[in-house]
Amino acid sequence: MTAANPLRTHLDALPRLQSSEQARRLREALGYSRGAWQKLLAGEMACPMLSAMKLHVLTAGAVDAREMAPDLDWETVRAFAALFGAQIAWEGA
């Protein structure tokens, strides 16, 4: 990623202890290994669509899915979700 990593920005804005605990909870909720998590935080790996959506929900919108996965065509994602009756879990998505 060339732009600032929204996940890293979110975690850095929290007090140190809270940041560490939040990072652990998010990593475990997503099922990431420590190595994969570090790559995601460093911007060395692309954020998969479902992970971006989960991060958005788990952080109550503080980490925007569209910013985590800007290369995705979010219009297509919304259309696909609507086609199968899924509800997008964030406002304005």
GIKA-V463812 format. One record per backbone hydrogen bond with DSSP energy under -0.5 kcal/mol. CO is the residue of the C=O (numbers start at 1). NH is the residue of the N-H. If there is no record, write none. Layout:
co: [CO;CO]
nh: [NH;NH]
This chain:
co: [4;5;6;7;8;9;10;11;15;16;17;18;19;20;21;22;23;24;25;26;27;27;33;34;35;36;37;38;39;39;39;40;46;48;49;50;51;52;53;54;55;56;57;59;62;64;65;67;68;69;72;73;73;74;75;76;77;78;79;80;81;82;90]
nh: [6;9;10;11;12;13;14;14;19;20;21;22;23;24;25;26;27;28;29;30;31;32;37;38;39;40;41;42;43;44;45;43;48;52;53;54;55;56;57;58;59;61;60;62;64;68;69;70;47;72;74;76;77;78;79;80;81;82;83;84;86;85;93]
